[in-house]
Amino acid sequence: MSRRRSAVNHEVMHEINRALVLSSLRENPSQTRAKLSSRTGLTRSAISNLADELIQNDMIHEVGYEDSTGGRRGILLELNPEGACAIAAKINPSTIQCALVNLTGEIDWYESVPTDSTEEPLVLGLCQRLIQTAFALNGDARPVLGIAVAAPGLISAEGSIIYSKYMDWHNVDFRVDWENQFGVPVSVDNEVSLSALGESRYGSATEDSHFIYMEVGHGVGAGIVIDRQLYQGKHGYAGEIGFMASYFEENNGLGALNWQDTVNIPYLQQTVARLQTENGERIAAHEYRSFEQLVGAIRVGDRLACSAFRDLGRRFAVGLANLYHAFDIPVFILGGELGREYGPFLADVHAEVERHLVMSPPGGIDLRISCLQPDAALMGAFARVFDNMLIEHTPYTYF
């Protein structure tokens, strides 16, 4: 019995050490064997054996020599882009996106398909066809490590979509069926949480231990990162900050309004319509008929459209101040259809946030615009596949 236990433990330790090397190379590309030994705490001989194994399996490759410091130059190791790949997909009420991503996080193929329906069979069928296209494009060139799907709403730890307001979905579970269909592991996570993961891995928060990713569009959600760990709460539902309620007087009583209903796309459109009426302006309705047209007006500095957006920004800033007070996290990354448009207005939003703080943090509030392309959630979905591969045989979580 003791011999068998020893053999099993040796195998597990080998998988842990292998994951340590891959994780270290993802976080710090181009390392020598000596630096890998120093960063992981593994012996030089262990690193040498693991490197040889991973090179043979095409997971890493040698890419040249380090700069000379007077002694013998070490050989640099990196993840091999062609060693493996993953498929990332994102579902939302207006588009289905899919990407084929190589081992270093580079997009080999990407497609976004608009949809005017949220019917479950249609949306999932379209997503499946895009995934099949990704498999076909990859062929037998590289092993597919897995599929990760980003979806809006409350997602259980098992990958079931418990409730999605904007998709109007209840208890939708396709993960196991897709694993049987495609023959690889499938994970399903909240799109905003995956966006935060993408920002931490490949975006503007790679150096931040604490930050909050804000997805602002038709709704508002947050991906909360604390000590480089994605905080999802006891049941995995943390971050649904758009449903924070504000109270107001209505007919001699109290009414409630969700925060997201005062800072989202529909509210912006309503504000524009109200300002048109209040100012007595007769602007052709088609100029603001769609969100895209409204964004275009904001980008060219249209007076009325920008006024409406600034009004939205003031309400948005109040919520950001509340989040800072709740979490003591001063870094906010703004993404989503509406969040990415705050670039020219960041100074106004920043000043409004600071105005509502009990005490400004050292260095002040840090507001950033997400720049991840083609989509932060897709990059987070790829990171999820990589993480799942690393922790499959280990007790550790790599973030």
Summary of the structure (lengths in Angstrom):
residues: 399
radius of gyration: 23.8
end to end distance: 35.8
largest distance: 86.3
contacts: 1284
relative contact order: 0.12
helix: 46%
strand: 24%
